[in-house]
Amino acid sequence: MGGGESLQFQLNDWVTIVQLLVLIFLCINFLLIATFFSKVYFYTTMRYILFAVTLLSDSSILIMSNNLLILSYFRFTMQIGLCVIIYIHLVLCTFVTPVTLTAMTLERYVAICMPLRHGELCSTRNSINCILIIHSLSSVPCIVVLSMFFASVPHSLYTQYSICSMGMFVFLRWQNNVKLAVYQCYFLIMTVTIIFSYSKIMKVVKAATGEDKKSTWKGLRTVALHGFQLLLCLIQLWCPFIETAVLQINLKLFIDVRYFNYIMFNLTPRCLSPLIYGLRDDKFLLALKRNAPFGFPCVKSIYCFRDFHRGTVCYCNYNDKCPRRLPPP
């Protein structure tokens, strides 16, 4: 009895922590999405369009996976047919984020290494085509896993009720091996793409001078952050295999490992997108400060001039409440 109560308290603590983190990340993502739609420049530029795709995908994953977490916490069952639909959505979004990050890395590669062709290759029209390609590539793992599942179970199973879990669609060893092979193939292709782009941009950085060097260094750091974010996303694909092995050892340890993996490799990569583009990009940060409901102090972006009658007058270029008159120095 004591062990059961201890396990329940452990679950309560983890679920509370996850709810708090999900709420914070969703608020940040929704603010960034609203900022994206606030200016024509953002939704007509490929890098920002792809950034918005990751925000929408991440927000969708956070909402759906958190709902599944709550349902499993209360032992709520649903038809397996409905669970299949949820699985399709979750797996698609899970792969959309790393594939989009790879596309964003290639966009930075084109911008820095082929600047004369950047406008042609990264046009708004090509951005739409790129999104279609991203979702097509992201659907392949889902199609593979579900094809194996449909071929292995009777049709009557779809009307049965069960607790919905992403691991329930792979229950044979050969299915697990095929799934692992597909994930490793994606991991290899995306890793090679990141390394290739990083090495090419590094060569341009070494040859650049002045302002060009500063710009290319920023692009290089962006690619490095994409690589780190991509690594966390891809480690998430290995988590079910680790959790299955731990479950054979100890149930309490399994719960700790599962929730740690969810926070570290599911939630954490979703908060890096705001850091990479929401805070490091000057144009987006400027628009974000204007749209933030809590406001930002009008300190760093001030334009001042001296008026004969009014003294020194300062204007802020991102706060709607400006102009604001400040006392002369």
C-alpha positions in Angstrom: 0.0 0.0 0.0 2.8 2.4 0.9 4.6 1.6 -2.3 1.4 2.3 -4.3 0.9 5.7 -2.6 4.5 6.6 -3.2 4.1 5.8 -6.9 1.0 7.9 -7.1 2.7 10.9 -5.5 5.5 10.5 -7.9 3.1 10.6 -10.8 1.3 13.6 -9.4 4.6 15.5 -9.2 5.7 14.7 -12.7 2.3 15.5 -14.2 2.2 18.9 -12.4 5.7 19.8 -13.7 4.7 18.9 -17.2 1.5 20.9 -17.2 3.4 24.0 -16.0 6.1 23.6 -18.7 3.6 22.9 -21.5 1.5 26.0 -20.5 4.6 28.3 -20.6 5.9 26.9 -23.9 2.4 27.2 -25.5 2.0 30.8 -24.4 5.4 31.7 -25.9 4.7 29.8 -29.2 1.3 31.5 -29.6 2.8 34.9 -29.1 5.5 34.1 -31.7 2.8 32.8 -34.2 0.8 36.0 -33.7 4.0 38.0 -34.3 4.7 36.1 -37.5 1.3 37.0 -38.9 1.7 40.7 -37.9 4.0 41.7 -40.8 3.9 40.9 -44.5 7.7 40.5 -44.6 7.6 37.5 -42.3 5.0 35.4 -44.1 6.6 36.1 -47.5 10.1 35.2 -46.5 11.2 31.5 -46.5 13.2 31.5 -43.3 10.3 32.9 -41.3 7.7 30.7 -43.1 9.7 27.6 -42.1 10.0 29.0 -38.6 6.2 29.3 -38.4 5.9 25.7 -39.6 8.1 24.5 -36.7 6.0 26.6 -34.2 2.7 25.2 -35.5 4.1 21.6 -35.4 5.6 22.0 -32.0 2.4 23.6 -30.5 0.4 20.7 -32.0 2.7 18.1 -30.5 2.6 19.8 -27.1 -1.2 19.9 -27.1 -1.8 16.4 -28.4 0.9 14.7 -26.4 -0.2 16.5 -23.2 -3.8 15.4 -23.8 -2.7 11.8 -24.1 -0.6 12.2 -21.0 -3.6 13.4 -19.0 -5.9 10.7 -20.5 -3.4 7.9 -19.6 -3.0 9.4 -16.1 -6.8 9.0 -15.5 -6.7 5.6 -17.2 -9.2 6.8 -19.9 -9.7 4.4 -22.8 -10.7 5.1 -26.4 -11.4 3.2 -29.6 -8.1 2.0 -31.2 -9.4 3.4 -34.5 -9.4 6.9 -33.0 -6.0 6.2 -31.5 -4.7 5.5 -35.0 -5.8 8.9 -36.1 -4.1 10.6 -33.2 -0.9 8.5 -33.9 -0.8 9.6 -37.5 -1.0 13.3 -36.4 1.6 12.9 -33.7 4.1 11.0 -35.8 3.7 13.4 -38.7 4.3 16.4 -36.5 7.2 14.7 -34.7 9.1 14.3 -38.0 8.0 17.7 -39.4 10.1 19.5 -36.9 13.5 17.9 -37.6 12.9 17.8 -41.4 12.0 21.5 -41.3 15.1 22.3 -39.2 17.1 20.6 -41.9 15.4 22.7 -44.6 16.1 25.9 -42.5 19.8 24.9 -42.4 19.8 24.5 -46.2 18.2 27.9 -46.5 21.0 29.4 -44.4 23.5 27.6 -46.6 22.0 29.1 -49.8 21.8 32.6 -48.2 25.5 32.5 -47.2 27.2 30.4 -49.8 25.0 31.2 -52.8 23.7 34.8 -52.1 23.0 35.6 -55.8 20.6 32.7 -56.1 19.0 33.1 -52.7 16.1 35.2 -54.0 15.3 32.7 -56.7 15.7 29.5 -54.7 14.0 30.8 -51.5 11.0 32.6 -53.0 7.5 32.5 -51.5 6.4 30.0 -54.2 9.3 27.7 -53.4 8.5 28.0 -49.7 5.0 26.4 -50.3 6.6 23.6 -52.4 9.2 23.1 -49.6 6.4 22.7 -47.0 4.7 20.1 -49.2 8.0 18.2 -49.6 8.6 18.4 -45.8 5.2 16.9 -45.0 5.6 14.2 -47.6 8.9 13.1 -46.3 7.6 13.3 -42.7 4.7 11.0 -43.6 6.9 8.1 -44.7 7.7 6.7 -41.2 4.0 6.9 -40.2 3.0 5.0 -43.4 5.7 2.3 -42.8 4.7 1.7 -39.1 0.9 1.7 -39.8 1.3 -0.6 -42.8 3.0 -3.2 -40.6 0.3 -2.7 -37.9 -2.6 -3.1 -40.3 -1.0 -6.2 -41.8 -0.6 -7.8 -38.4 -3.9 -7.3 -36.6 -7.5 -8.4 -37.3 -10.1 -5.7 -38.3 -12.1 -6.3 -35.1 -9.2 -4.8 -33.1 -10.1 -1.3 -34.4 -13.4 -1.2 -32.5 -11.9 -2.3 -29.2 -11.1 0.1 -26.4 -7.7 0.7 -24.9 -5.5 3.3 -23.3 -4.0 5.1 -26.3 -0.2 4.9 -26.4 2.3 5.5 -29.2 4.0 2.2 -28.4 1.0 0.0 -29.0 1.4 0.0 -32.8 4.7 -1.9 -32.7 4.4 -5.2 -30.8 6.5 -7.6 -32.9 10.3 -7.7 -32.9 10.6 -7.5 -36.7 8.3 -4.4 -36.7 10.5 -2.8 -34.1 13.6 -3.5 -36.3 12.0 -2.0 -39.4 10.9 1.1 -37.4 14.4 1.5 -36.0 16.0 1.2 -39.5 13.7 3.9 -40.8 14.5 6.2 -37.9 18.2 5.6 -38.3 18.0 6.4 -42.0 16.3 9.8 -41.3 18.9 10.4 -38.6 21.8 9.7 -41.0 20.4 11.9 -43.8 19.6 14.9 -41.6 23.0 14.7 -39.8 24.9 14.6 -43.0 23.0 17.6 -44.3 23.7 19.6 -41.1 27.4 18.7 -41.2 27.7 19.5 -44.9 26.0 22.9 -44.5 28.1 23.8 -41.4 31.4 22.9 -43.2 30.5 25.0 -46.3 29.4 28.0 -44.2 32.6 27.7 -42.2 34.7 28.1 -45.4 32.8 31.2 -46.2 33.3 32.6 -42.7 37.0 32.2 -43.0 37.1 34.0 -46.3 34.8 36.8 -45.3 35.8 40.2 -43.9 34.1 43.1 -42.1 30.3 43.1 -41.9 30.1 40.0 -44.1 32.2 38.1 -41.5 29.9 39.2 -38.7 26.8 38.1 -40.7 28.2 34.8 -41.7 29.3 34.0 -38.1 25.7 34.6 -37.0 24.5 32.2 -39.7 27.1 29.7 -38.6 25.9 29.9 -35.0 22.3 29.5 -36.2 23.2 26.3 -38.0 25.0 25.0 -34.9 21.9 25.7 -32.8 19.8 23.9 -35.5 22.1 21.0 -35.2 21.7 20.9 -31.4 18.0 21.2 -31.6 17.9 18.5 -34.3 20.0 16.2 -32.1 17.5 16.5 -29.2 14.6 15.8 -31.6 16.4 12.7 -33.0 17.3 11.4 -29.5 13.5 11.5 -28.8 13.1 8.8 -31.5 15.3 6.5 -29.5 13.4 7.1 -26.2 10.8 4.3 -26.6 13.5 1.7 -27.1 15.2 2.9 -23.9 12.0 3.0 -21.9 11.0 -0.5 -23.0 14.3 -1.8 -21.7 14.0 0.1 -18.4 10.4 -1.2 -17.9 11.8 -4.7 -17.6 14.0 -3.6 -14.6 11.8 -1.4 -12.4 8.4 0.3 -12.7 9.3 3.3 -10.6 12.5 3.9 -12.5 10.5 3.5 -15.8 8.2 6.4 -14.7 11.2 8.6 -13.9 12.9 7.9 -17.1 9.8 8.3 -19.2 8.9 11.7 -17.8 12.5 12.9 -17.9 12.7 11.9 -21.6 9.5 13.7 -22.3 10.7 16.9 -20.7 14.3 16.7 -22.0 13.8 15.5 -25.5 10.2 16.5 -26.3 9.6 19.8 -24.5 13.2 21.2 -24.6 13.6 21.1 -28.4 10.3 23.0 -28.6 11.6 25.9 -26.6 14.7 26.3 -28.7 12.9 27.6 -31.8 11.9 30.8 -29.9 15.5 31.2 -28.8 17.0 30.8 -32.3 14.6 33.0 -34.2 12.4 34.7 -31.7 15.2 36.3 -29.7 18.3 36.2 -31.9 16.7 37.6 -35.0 16.7 41.4 -34.9 13.6 42.0 -37.1 11.5 39.4 -35.4 12.6 40.6 -31.9 11.5 44.1 -32.8 8.1 42.9 -33.9 7.8 40.6 -30.9 8.4 43.5 -28.5 5.6 45.4 -30.2 3.2 42.6 -29.9 4.0 41.4 -26.3 0.9 42.1 -24.2 3.0 42.9 -21.1 5.1 45.4 -23.0 8.9 46.1 -23.1 10.7 49.1 -21.6 11.5 51.7 -24.2 15.2 51.7 -23.6 17.5 50.3 -26.3 15.8 51.5 -29.5 15.5 55.2 -29.0 15.9 57.9 -31.5 16.6 61.3 -30.0 16.8 64.8 -31.4 17.0 68.3 -29.9 14.0 70.6 -30.5 14.4 74.4 -29.9 11.2 74.7 -28.0 10.8 71.3 -26.4 14.4 70.4 -25.6 15.6 66.9 -26.2 12.8 64.6 -27.5 13.2 60.8 -27.9 11.2 58.4 -30.0 11.0 54.7 -29.6 10.8 52.7 -32.9 8.9 49.7 -31.5 6.5 50.8 -28.8 3.2 52.2 -29.9 3.1 54.5 -26.9 6.1 56.4 -28.2 6.9 59.2 -28.9 7.8 59.9 -25.3 9.4 63.1 -24.1 12.4 62.7 -21.9 14.1 65.4 -19.9 17.2 66.8 -21.6 20.5 65.2 -20.5 
